[in-house]
Amino acid sequence: MRNSITNIVDFFYPPFSRLMPKLTFRYAACGGTNTLLGLVVYYICYHFLFEKSVFEWWIFAFKPHVASLFVAGMVSFCVGFLLNKYVVFVESNVRGRVQLFRYAIAFLLNLILNFLLLKFLVEALAWDAFVSQVATTLFVILLSYLVQKHFTFKIK
């Protein structure tokens, strides 16, 4: 499976070879795919699963854009870690459990940042929830790449 995905990603690399290294392209391709998956999950959750209404769980009540963010985040966490570990940062010599722990820390920081930006854009500026999610995602992607390359999957 890993080789198939890597071969598909690398097939599209030649036109971009003068613009960026292969590692950056793989990250962009895998990250873009994972981001698109996360946005689709967010959209489906927001419009159909939570039906634009408050979601109550145990003693908590989540606004639909927040509940959708957490569900999309869980999916993106799993898919993103696997793609980064087995397709993008295959040269990393950091142990798998350490990578997972570091990835979880980076993911939680990104999720908190995403949550705060989403909350600000939707509740303070009254932007559309899906448009706000796209905007925050674009900002978080750049930060995430730097953290993954230099912390989570660094090469010693």
KAZI-V197271 format. One line per field, one symbol per residue. ss: DSSP state (H for helix, E for strand, C for the rest). phi: phi as a letter, one per 20 degrees, with the letter a starting at -180 (. if undefined). psi: psi as a letter, one per 40 degrees, with the letter a starting at -180 (. if undefined). Layout:
# KAZI-V197271
ss=???
phi=???
psi=???
This chain:
# KAZI-V197271
ss=CHHHHHHHHHHCCHHHCCCCCHHHHHHHHHHHHHHHHHHHHHHHHHHHHCCCCCEEECCEEECHHHHHHHHHHHHHHHHHHHHHHHHHCCCCCCCHHHHHHHHHHHHHHHHHHHHHHHHHHHHHCCCCHHHHHHHHHHHHHHHHHHHHHHHHCCCC
phi=.gffffffffgefgfdfeebfggfffffffffffffgffffgffffedfellcfddclddcdffffffffffffffgffffffffddedfefdfggffgfffffffffffffffgfffffffeeemffffffffffffffgfffgffffdcfdfdf
psi=dddddddddddedddedediiddddddddddddddddddddddddddddeffihhhhbeihhiddddddddddddddddddddddedcfeehehidddddddddddddddddddddddddddddefiidddddddddddddddddddddecdfih.
